[in-house]
Amino acid sequence: MIAVNQVQPPRRGGGHRIPSSLTERPDSRVYLANLPNHSATAGLVGYTPQLQELITDALPITWHLIDKQRLGSDRVVHLFYANPKESLQLNSERLLELLEGLSMTDHIWVPVSTSHRMILHAFRNILPELKYLHLASVPMLYVGDNANRHSLKTMADMCKMPFYFQALY
């Protein structure tokens, strides 16, 4: 397990900086929001094998999408871990906190989880609050199941958020 000192997030809800050894791009700024409570004890952030695998699976495709869509390789990326072991309410609150912090930025967010259902429902839960945020320059990059593509795009459109998709097979 990799452990790093907890760093100050760039904005409220921004998460913990992911070590460059996991990002494959040493000059990138990548943060992970919604770490499980037990992994952030004693001032350390622990990347469990499962989280590390989610990160290392998602980032190469994220970089590909960023390059393909010409979104700018220097933009800050925020991975949001939709934790299936936590309640939907808690995941929704933490996602809202992240997106409130990203409002009026040009940062990119990428939901990751072993439960794409949790991603879908957490996003759906906070839609009423998202209409008050300025997310037109905060793209969502979804790497996952094509079955969720339409629903996530519809919700992103409802809050004027750009949406990009890549199937993960």
C-alpha positions as CSV (number, residue, x, y, z in Angstrom):
1,M,0.0,0.0,0.0
2,I,1.3,3.5,-0.9
3,A,0.9,6.1,1.8
4,V,1.7,9.8,1.4
5,N,1.5,12.8,3.7
6,Q,-1.8,14.5,3.5
7,V,-1.6,17.6,1.4
8,Q,-3.7,20.7,1.3
9,P,-6.3,20.4,-1.4
10,P,-6.5,23.2,-4.0
11,R,-10.1,24.1,-3.0
12,R,-12.7,22.8,-0.6
13,G,-13.6,19.2,-1.4
14,G,-10.7,18.8,-3.9
15,G,-9.3,15.7,-2.2
16,H,-5.8,14.4,-1.7
17,R,-3.0,14.7,-4.3
18,I,-2.2,11.4,-6.0
19,P,1.5,10.5,-6.1
20,S,3.1,10.9,-9.5
21,S,4.1,7.2,-9.3
22,L,0.4,6.4,-9.9
23,T,-0.5,9.1,-12.4
24,E,2.1,8.2,-15.1
25,R,2.6,11.9,-15.7
26,P,5.0,13.5,-13.2
27,D,3.9,17.0,-14.1
28,S,0.2,16.3,-13.7
29,R,-2.0,17.5,-10.8
30,V,-4.4,14.7,-9.9
31,Y,-6.5,14.6,-6.8
32,L,-8.6,11.9,-5.3
33,A,-11.8,12.9,-3.4
34,N,-13.9,10.8,-1.0
35,L,-11.2,8.6,0.4
36,P,-12.7,6.0,2.8
37,N,-12.7,7.4,6.3
38,H,-10.4,4.6,7.7
39,S,-7.7,5.3,5.1
40,A,-7.2,9.0,6.1
41,T,-6.4,8.4,9.8
42,A,-3.3,9.8,11.5
43,G,-2.7,12.4,8.8
44,L,-1.9,9.8,6.2
45,V,-3.8,8.9,3.1
46,G,-3.7,5.3,2.2
47,Y,-4.2,3.9,-1.3
48,T,-5.6,0.5,-0.8
49,P,-4.9,-2.1,-3.6
50,Q,-8.5,-1.6,-4.8
51,L,-8.2,2.2,-5.0
52,Q,-4.7,1.9,-6.6
53,E,-6.2,-0.4,-9.3
54,L,-9.1,2.0,-10.0
55,I,-6.6,4.9,-10.3
56,T,-4.2,3.0,-12.5
57,D,-7.0,1.7,-14.7
58,A,-8.8,5.1,-15.1
59,L,-5.9,7.4,-15.6
60,P,-4.4,6.2,-18.9
61,I,-7.9,6.4,-20.5
62,T,-8.4,9.8,-18.8
63,W,-5.2,11.0,-20.4
64,H,-6.3,9.6,-23.8
65,L,-9.7,11.4,-23.6
66,I,-8.1,14.6,-22.5
67,D,-5.7,14.5,-25.5
68,K,-8.3,13.2,-28.0
69,Q,-10.8,16.0,-27.0
70,R,-8.0,18.6,-26.8
71,L,-9.0,19.6,-23.3
72,G,-5.5,20.6,-22.3
73,S,-3.0,18.3,-20.7
74,D,-2.2,20.9,-18.0
75,R,-5.6,20.9,-16.4
76,V,-6.1,19.7,-12.9
77,V,-7.9,16.3,-12.7
78,H,-10.1,15.3,-9.8
79,L,-11.0,11.6,-9.4
80,F,-14.1,11.1,-7.3
81,Y,-14.3,7.7,-5.6
82,A,-17.9,6.7,-5.3
83,N,-17.5,4.4,-2.4
84,P,-20.0,1.5,-2.4
85,K,-19.3,0.7,1.2
86,E,-20.5,4.2,2.3
87,S,-24.1,5.3,2.1
88,L,-25.6,6.9,-1.0
89,Q,-26.3,10.0,1.1
90,L,-22.6,10.4,2.2
91,N,-21.4,9.8,-1.4
92,S,-23.8,12.4,-2.6
93,E,-22.8,15.0,0.0
94,R,-19.1,14.5,-0.8
95,L,-19.7,14.7,-4.6
96,L,-21.6,17.9,-4.1
97,E,-18.8,19.3,-1.9
98,L,-16.3,18.4,-4.7
99,L,-18.4,20.0,-7.5
100,E,-19.0,23.1,-5.3
101,G,-15.3,23.5,-5.0
102,L,-14.8,23.0,-8.8
103,S,-17.5,25.5,-9.7
104,M,-16.1,28.3,-11.9
105,T,-12.8,26.5,-12.5
106,D,-11.5,24.7,-15.6
107,H,-10.7,21.5,-13.7
108,I,-11.8,18.1,-14.9
109,W,-13.6,15.5,-12.8
110,V,-13.6,11.7,-13.3
111,P,-15.9,9.4,-11.2
112,V,-14.4,6.1,-10.4
113,S,-15.9,3.2,-8.5
114,T,-16.5,-0.5,-8.5
115,S,-20.1,0.4,-8.4
116,H,-21.2,2.5,-11.4
117,R,-24.7,2.4,-9.9
118,M,-23.3,4.4,-7.0
119,I,-21.9,7.0,-9.4
120,L,-25.2,7.3,-11.2
121,H,-27.3,7.7,-8.0
122,A,-25.0,10.0,-6.2
123,F,-25.0,12.3,-9.2
124,R,-28.8,12.1,-9.6
125,N,-29.2,12.9,-5.9
126,I,-27.4,16.3,-6.2
127,L,-28.9,17.5,-9.5
128,P,-31.2,20.1,-7.9
129,E,-28.2,21.8,-6.2
130,L,-26.0,21.6,-9.3
131,K,-28.2,24.0,-11.2
132,Y,-26.9,26.8,-9.0
133,L,-23.2,26.1,-9.8
134,H,-21.2,27.2,-12.7
135,L,-20.0,23.9,-14.2
136,A,-19.8,24.9,-17.9
137,S,-16.0,24.7,-17.9
138,V,-15.8,21.6,-15.6
139,P,-16.0,18.6,-17.8
140,M,-17.0,15.2,-16.6
141,L,-15.0,12.3,-18.1
142,Y,-16.7,9.0,-17.6
143,V,-14.8,5.8,-18.1
144,G,-17.2,3.0,-17.7
145,D,-20.2,1.1,-18.8
146,N,-21.9,2.2,-22.0
147,A,-25.3,1.4,-20.3
148,N,-24.8,4.4,-18.0
149,R,-23.6,6.8,-20.8
150,H,-27.0,8.2,-21.7
151,S,-28.2,8.8,-18.1
152,L,-24.9,10.5,-17.1
153,K,-24.9,12.6,-20.3
154,T,-28.5,13.7,-19.7
155,M,-27.7,14.7,-16.1
156,A,-24.5,16.5,-17.2
157,D,-26.5,18.4,-19.8
158,M,-29.0,19.4,-17.1
159,C,-26.3,21.3,-15.2
160,K,-24.6,22.6,-18.4
161,M,-21.5,20.4,-17.7
162,P,-19.5,19.1,-20.7
163,F,-19.5,15.3,-20.8
164,Y,-17.0,12.9,-22.4
165,F,-17.2,9.1,-22.4
166,Q,-15.0,6.2,-23.0
167,A,-16.2,2.6,-22.7
168,L,-14.2,0.4,-20.3
169,Y,-14.3,-3.2,-21.4
